[in-house]
Amino acid sequence: MKVASKIYPSSESLISSSTTDLDYKVLNRGASLLELIKNCLKSLRMTSSALLRVLQDKPSVCIHHQTYSDMFLLNICICASLVLSLPQCTYQSCIDGTPKQCVDAEFAPGTNLAGEGFDITKMERKGAFVLDMNKWKRKDKTCMLCSNPYMENKKQKVPTSVVDWRPNHSCSMKVASKLHRSSESLVSSSTSSVNNNWQVNLDVNVGAKGGSAMLAGTNSKLAEYSMGKTKNDKFSFTSQSISCEYYSYRVSGTPKLHQEFRKAVKQLPKIYSPESKQRFYKLIDNFGTHYITKVKLGGSVRSVTSIRQCQASLQGLSVEEVQMCLEAEASVSIKAEIKTESKHCQKDVNKMESKTSFSGLFNDRFTEIRGGHTSEPDLLFSADKDPSAYKEWLTTLPQNPDIFEYSLDSLHELLPTNTPTRKNLRSAISHYILEKGLWKNCSDRCQAGIKSDSKDPCVCQCHNDPAVNQDCCPTRKGMARVIITVQRASDLWGDHSTATDGYVKVSFNGMMRQRTPVIYNNNNPHWAMSVDLGTQDLSAGNKVRFEVWDQDNNWDDDLLGACEQDLSAGVKEDLCALQHGRLFFKWEVKCGPHLSGGLCTDYQRSPMSQSLEKLYVSRHAHPIPKAILLEMGVFVDEASSQRNQSLSAASRKVDVI
């Protein structure tokens, strides 16, 4: 069989010969694409001449011309897909528009969103602009017009403050999932959407103890949702998120200030002092602490689910398992497949009494949807209720994008350098952030386990304890520590001629657990012996049996009497009436962590100390102490001072526990 072969002098001629089988318009996003594909082919060492040499070296290999062509087409597609997946850093889609074109054109979606004021302590945009994002007309009445490939290449104008605008479609096909074992960890993660260091050129470094300070997001909606919960019980939080980018741009290095912001700055006092502090804070309240300088536009969904750790544990679930299964269910909503996890989670659902989904069982959720339009509030977990909801939301993003990632600069950076106003505003912003900040301080010791997590130093962890899991939560209901004390007996009568040689057998759920020593010739013996049964499952059985014996020759000992008692939680002292005498005993039954009720089968929440509850914002965080604020030069007002004094006294009590 003859091998069909042909030499192509260049990768360009190869591509040209193949365009009849390819929709080249799909591949062609710019004039440079051809060169990029050529380089890709070169890097893969897949030129036509190289393939021909392979064929000549192995003439027995029989390859049809079509197969040969398909190999090249496959490599072209691979190279093209690689190119298409790259950021469009050289996208040339903007031109200078004529005055008439500019008047007729609409703004590109989302181009007015940067330049807005932002409060870093609340992690929210203020709705007030510090930059003029509506000015598009140049001095010659022209403007910048850009082609929008997601809106049929329509020419749209961008504000003069916008530079480097470009379409850049990038949708994540995998749900990002994280687990936080404290609200402090969760709130600290809220800055993940900020792409730069927002603290630059601000005086917010609290020194050697800076690791204990929380500054960003301390007054956010996420903090409000999560931090108060932890004062009432032991919570973990899992977040699932996904994003889809369509556009990106940044603001000019010399932007035009919004007239309202310019006016507010001019009205600031010449000196920043305790007396003028509120005037500066009013500007911050209106415009925020920062402004948005660089953005990624499109859409994002983030859902944060609260998990009562020990309640989940009693259902046979770890927080890691809940996180994994919520991620699996969210992946179904966006049509991503993770079959192994889904099968595992379905088995867990089948074991539960409610037979409901994980997102249905764990439904205390905070969801934030940015961009697009949807009527489904629980978008990431909508697969069962509305399977098309996520896809429909995606289709609305190109025309209705929102900011989901951004960079920030402090507002004072917009003012001329070496001016008193710039310096004063910088100080005011720094002080405002510090006053809104929180200080991480463990509010109590571990009731079980130790603090061994360096990332979350207030989180207690248990090791090598069969009654609890790593989170110090009971693995099943009914678990309790049982200690029985055989105290004494009175008026025993075992022998006719001598006093009693008495001893006691203690059995639990039909099994003899311990025997006391024999006390000879005593009708009123005192044993005072503790029988530590360790951790027991009272729901599986709670009967304890006492038998009092008179020793003779071991094989013919006399049973003086017996009684059975049903153990229950708490401390109890009681007696058994025997045939000859009485037996006095005591038991201490302490339910495992987060368990209550007579048989320790009820879930019990674990609130923090009442003396600290009003002073703390979360279980392990309170406002930054007055002493540190004063050290940083903050003008602390009287109300804050009184609260901090109460807090300092309470904190000292915690330290000596």
Residue pairs with C-beta under 8 A, 6 or more apart in sequence:
1 62
3 55
3 59
3 61
3 62
3 63
4 63
4 64
4 65
4 68
5 52
5 55
5 68
6 48
7 48
7 49
7 52
8 14
8 17
8 47
8 48
8 49
10 38
11 37
11 38
11 41
11 42
11 47
12 34
12 38
14 41
14 48
14 72
15 34
15 37
15 38
15 76
18 69
18 72
18 73
18 76
21 69
21 73
22 73
22 76
22 77
27 33
27 37
27 76
27 80
27 84
28 34
29 83
29 84
29 88
29 91
30 90
30 91
30 92
32 90
33 80
33 83
36 79
36 83
37 76
37 79
37 80
37 83
40 78
40 79
40 82
40 83
41 47
41 75
41 76
41 79
44 75
44 79
46 72
46 75
48 72
51 68
51 71
54 61
55 61
55 63
87 168
87 170
88 166
88 167
88 168
89 166
91 166
91 167
91 168
93 146
93 147
93 149
93 166
93 167
94 144
94 145
94 146
94 147
94 158
94 165
95 144
95 145
95 146
95 155
96 142
96 143
96 144
96 145
97 105
97 142
97 143
97 144
97 145
97 155
97 157
98 142
99 140
99 141
99 142
101 143
101 145
101 155
102 136
102 137
102 141
102 142
102 143
102 145
102 157
105 143
105 145
105 155
105 156
105 157
106 156
106 157
107 136
107 156
107 157
107 158
107 159
108 146
108 148
108 156
108 157
108 158
108 165
108 247
109 148
109 151
109 156
109 246
109 247
109 297
109 398
109 399
109 400
109 401
110 247
110 295
110 297
110 401
110 402
110 403
111 133
111 158
111 159
111 162
111 165
111 249
112 133
112 134
112 159
113 133
113 292
113 295
113 297
113 402
113 403
114 131
114 133
114 161
114 162
114 249
114 250
114 251
114 292
114 293
114 294
114 295
114 403
114 406
115 129
115 130
115 131
115 132
115 133
115 161
115 251
115 255
115 258
115 291
115 292
116 125
116 126
116 127
116 128
116 129
116 130
116 131
116 133
116 291
116 292
117 125
117 126
117 127
117 128
117 129
117 130
117 261
117 286
117 287
117 288
117 290
117 291
117 411
118 124
118 125
118 126
118 288
118 289
118 290
118 291
118 292
118 406
118 408
119 126
119 219
119 284
119 288
119 289
119 290
120 198
120 215
120 216
120 217
120 288
120 289
120 290
120 408
120 433
121 215
121 216
121 217
121 218
121 219
121 220
121 289
121 432
121 433
121 436
121 437
122 217
122 219
122 220
122 221
123 190
123 191
123 216
123 217
123 220
123 221
123 222
124 220
124 221
125 288
125 292
125 403
126 286
126 287
126 288
128 260
128 261
128 286
128 287
128 288
129 258
129 260
129 261
130 257
130 258
130 261
130 287
130 291
130 411
130 414
131 161
131 251
131 255
131 256
131 257
131 258
131 261
131 291
132 159
132 161
132 255
132 256
132 257
132 258
132 259
133 159
133 161
133 162
133 258
134 159
135 159
135 160
135 161
135 256
136 143
136 144
136 157
136 158
136 159
136 160
137 143
137 160
138 160
143 157
143 158
143 160
144 157
144 158
144 160
144 162
144 165
145 155
145 156
145 157
146 155
146 156
146 157
146 158
146 165
147 153
147 154
147 155
147 156
148 154
148 155
148 156
148 167
148 398
149 167
150 167
150 169
150 246
150 398
151 398
151 399
158 165
158 249
160 252
160 256
161 251
161 252
161 255
161 256
162 249
162 250
162 251
162 252
163 249
163 250
163 251
163 252
164 248
164 249
164 250
165 247
165 248
165 249
166 247
166 248
166 249
167 246
167 247
168 245
168 246
168 247
168 248
169 245
169 246
170 244
170 245
171 243
171 244
171 245
171 298
171 394
172 242
172 243
172 244
173 334
173 336
174 242
174 331
174 336
175 240
175 241
175 242
175 327
175 330
175 331
175 334
175 336
175 380
176 239
176 240
176 241
176 242
177 238
177 239
177 240
177 241
177 323
177 324
177 326
177 327
177 330
178 189
178 238
178 239
178 323
179 236
179 237
179 238
179 319
179 320
179 323
180 186
180 189
180 236
180 237
180 238
180 239
181 236
181 319
181 453
181 456
181 459
181 471
182 230
182 235
182 236
182 456
182 458
182 459
182 618
182 619
182 620
183 223
183 226
183 227
183 229
183 230
183 235
183 237
183 618
183 619
183 621
184 214
184 227
184 438
184 440
184 456
184 458
184 618
184 620
184 621
185 237
185 455
185 456
186 222
186 226
186 237
186 239
186 304
187 214
187 217
187 218
187 220
187 222
187 223
187 226
187 227
188 214
188 216
188 217
189 239
190 216
190 217
190 220
190 222
190 223
191 198
191 216
191 217
193 404
193 405
193 406
194 216
194 405
194 406
194 407
194 408
195 294
195 405
195 406
195 407
196 294
196 407
196 408
198 216
198 290
198 408
198 410
199 205
199 215
200 409
200 410
201 410
201 412
201 413
201 426
202 410
202 426
202 429
202 430
202 433
203 426
203 427
203 430
203 632
203 633
204 215
204 430
204 433
204 434
204 437
206 212
206 213
206 434
206 624
206 628
206 632
207 631
209 628
212 439
212 440
212 441
213 437
213 438
213 439
213 440
213 624
214 437
214 438
214 439
214 440
214 621
215 433
215 434
215 436
215 437
217 223
218 436
218 437
218 438
218 617
219 436
221 366
221 368
222 304
222 366
222 368
223 617
225 304
225 366
226 235
226 237
226 304
226 306
226 366
226 618
227 617
227 618
227 621
228 617
228 618
229 235
229 306
230 608
230 618
230 619
230 620
231 607
231 608
231 613
231 616
231 618
231 619
232 605
232 607
232 608
233 308
233 605
233 606
233 607
234 308
234 309
234 310
234 471
234 473
234 594
234 605
234 606
235 306
235 307
235 308
235 309
236 307
236 309
236 319
236 471
237 304
237 305
237 306
237 307
238 304
238 305
238 307
238 319
238 322
238 323
238 326
239 302
239 303
239 304
239 305
240 302
240 303
240 305
240 326
240 327
240 330
240 380
241 300
241 301
241 302
241 303
242 300
242 301
242 330
242 334
242 380
243 298
243 299
243 300
243 301
243 404
243 405
244 298
244 299
244 300
244 394
244 397
245 296
245 297
245 298
245 404
245 405
246 297
246 298
246 397
246 398
246 401
247 296
247 297
247 298
247 401
248 294
248 295
248 296
248 297
249 294
249 295
249 297
250 293
250 294
250 295
250 407
251 292
251 293
251 294
255 414
257 414
261 287
261 414
264 283
264 286
264 287
265 283
265 415
265 421
265 425
267 279
268 279
268 280
268 283
268 421
268 424
268 425
269 276
269 279
269 280
269 424
270 420
270 421
271 420
271 424
272 280
272 424
272 425
272 427
272 428
273 635
274 635
274 637
277 428
277 431
277 635
277 637
280 424
280 425
280 428
281 428
281 432
283 425
283 428
284 411
284 428
284 429
284 432
287 411
288 411
289 410
289 411
289 429
289 432
289 433
290 408
290 409
290 410
290 411
291 408
291 409
291 411
291 414
292 403
292 406
292 407
292 408
293 406
293 407
293 408
293 409
294 406
294 407
295 403
295 405
295 406
295 407
296 403
296 404
296 405
296 406
297 371
297 401
297 402
297 403
297 404
298 371
298 397
298 401
298 402
298 404
299 369
299 370
299 371
299 372
299 393
299 394
299 397
299 401
299 402
299 404
300 368
300 369
300 370
300 371
300 404
301 367
301 368
301 369
301 370
301 379
301 380
302 367
302 368
303 330
303 365
303 366
303 367
303 368
303 378
303 379
303 380
303 381
304 365
304 366
304 367
305 322
305 326
305 359
305 362
305 363
305 364
305 365
306 362
306 364
306 365
307 319
307 322
307 362
308 605
309 319
309 471
309 473
310 471
310 473
310 474
310 593
310 594
310 603
310 606
311 594
311 603
312 318
312 319
312 322
312 362
312 473
313 469
313 471
313 473
313 474
313 475
314 473
314 474
314 475
314 476
314 477
314 594
314 603
315 352
316 348
316 351
316 475
316 476
317 348
318 469
318 470
318 471
319 471
321 348
322 358
322 362
324 341
324 344
324 345
325 341
325 344
325 345
325 348
325 358
326 358
326 359
326 362
326 381
327 338
327 341
328 338
328 341
328 342
328 345
329 345
329 357
329 358
329 359
329 381
329 383
330 359
330 380
330 381
331 337
331 338
332 342
332 383
333 379
333 380
333 381
333 382
333 383
333 389
333 390
334 380
334 390
335 390
335 391
345 358
348 358
349 355
349 356
349 357
349 358
352 361
354 360
354 361
357 381
357 384
359 365
359 378
359 381
365 378
367 377
367 378
367 379
367 380
369 377
369 379
369 393
370 402
370 403
370 404
371 397
371 400
371 401
371 402
371 404
372 393
372 394
372 396
372 397
372 400
372 401
372 402
373 393
373 396
373 400
374 389
374 392
374 393
374 396
375 389
376 382
376 385
376 386
376 389
376 393
378 385
379 389
379 390
379 393
380 390
382 389
382 390
410 426
410 429
411 425
411 429
412 422
412 423
412 425
412 426
412 429
415 421
415 422
415 425
416 422
427 633
430 632
431 632
431 633
431 634
431 635
434 624
434 629
434 632
434 634
435 624
435 629
435 634
435 636
435 640
437 623
437 624
438 617
438 618
438 621
438 622
438 623
438 624
439 621
439 622
439 623
439 624
439 625
439 628
440 457
440 458
440 620
440 621
441 620
441 621
441 622
441 651
441 654
442 451
442 457
442 458
442 620
442 654
443 458
443 608
443 609
443 612
443 616
443 619
443 620
443 654
444 608
444 609
444 654
444 657
445 657
446 460
446 472
447 460
447 472
447 593
447 606
448 460
448 462
448 465
448 468
448 472
448 593
449 460
449 461
449 462
449 463
449 465
449 468
449 472
450 460
450 461
450 462
450 463
451 457
451 458
451 459
451 460
451 461
452 461
452 463
453 459
453 461
458 619
458 620
460 471
460 472
461 470
461 471
461 472
462 468
462 469
462 470
462 471
462 472
463 470
465 472
466 535
467 474
467 475
467 479
467 481
467 535
467 592
468 474
468 475
468 479
468 592
468 593
469 475
472 593
473 593
473 594
474 592
474 593
474 594
474 595
476 537
476 539
477 539
477 595
477 600
477 601
477 602
478 537
478 538
478 539
478 540
478 595
478 599
478 600
478 601
479 535
479 536
479 537
479 538
479 591
479 592
479 595
479 600
480 535
480 536
480 538
480 569
480 589
480 590
480 591
480 592
480 595
480 600
481 534
481 535
481 536
481 588
481 589
481 590
481 592
482 508
482 532
482 533
482 534
482 535
482 536
482 567
482 587
482 588
482 589
483 530
483 531
483 532
483 533
483 587
483 588
483 589
484 506
484 530
484 531
484 533
484 544
484 585
484 586
484 587
484 588
485 528
485 529
485 530
485 531
485 585
485 586
485 587
485 588
486 504
486 506
486 516
486 527
486 528
486 529
486 531
486 546
486 583
486 585
487 526
487 527
487 528
487 573
487 584
487 585
487 586
488 524
488 525
488 526
488 527
488 528
488 583
488 584
489 502
489 504
489 524
489 525
489 527
489 548
489 578
489 581
489 582
489 583
489 584
490 523
490 524
490 581
490 582
490 584
491 523
491 524
491 580
491 581
491 582
492 500
492 502
492 523
492 524
492 525
492 548
492 550
492 560
492 578
492 580
492 581
493 500
493 523
493 560
493 580
493 581
494 500
494 501
494 502
494 550
494 558
494 560
494 580
495 501
495 550
498 521
499 520
499 521
499 522
499 523
500 521
500 522
500 523
500 525
500 550
500 560
501 518
501 519
501 520
501 521
501 550
501 551
501 552
502 518
502 519
502 522
502 523
502 525
502 548
502 549
502 550
502 551
502 560
503 515
503 516
503 517
503 518
503 519
503 548
503 549
503 551
504 515
504 516
504 527
504 546
504 547
504 548
504 549
504 583
505 512
505 514
505 515
505 545
505 546
505 547
505 549
506 512
506 513
506 514
506 515
506 516
506 531
506 544
506 545
506 546
507 513
507 544
507 545
507 547
508 533
508 536
508 541
508 543
508 544
508 545
509 540
509 541
509 542
509 543
510 541
510 543
513 531
513 533
514 529
514 531
516 527
516 529
517 527
517 529
518 551
519 525
519 526
519 527
523 581
535 592
538 567
538 569
538 589
538 599
538 600
538 601
539 599
539 600
539 601
542 566
542 567
542 568
542 599
543 564
543 565
543 566
543 567
544 564
544 565
544 567
544 587
545 562
545 563
545 564
545 565
546 562
546 563
546 564
546 565
546 576
546 583
546 585
547 559
547 561
547 562
548 559
548 560
548 561
548 562
548 576
548 578
548 581
548 583
549 557
549 558
549 559
549 560
550 557
550 558
550 560
551 557
552 558
560 578
560 579
560 580
560 581
561 576
561 577
561 578
561 579
561 580
561 581
561 583
562 576
562 578
563 576
563 577
563 578
563 583
565 574
565 576
565 585
565 587
567 587
567 589
568 589
568 598
568 599
569 589
569 590
569 591
569 596
569 597
569 598
569 599
569 600
570 588
570 589
571 586
571 587
571 588
571 589
572 586
572 587
573 584
573 585
573 586
574 584
574 585
574 586
575 582
575 583
575 584
575 585
576 582
576 583
576 585
589 600
591 597
591 600
591 604
592 600
593 606
594 603
594 604
594 605
594 606
595 601
595 602
595 603
595 604
596 602
596 603
596 604
607 613
608 616
608 619
611 650
611 653
612 650
612 654
615 622
615 643
615 646
615 647
615 650
616 622
617 623
622 647
622 651
623 640
623 643
623 644
623 647
625 644
625 647
625 648
625 651
626 636
626 640
626 641
626 644
626 645
626 648
627 644
627 648
629 636
629 640
629 644
630 636
636 644
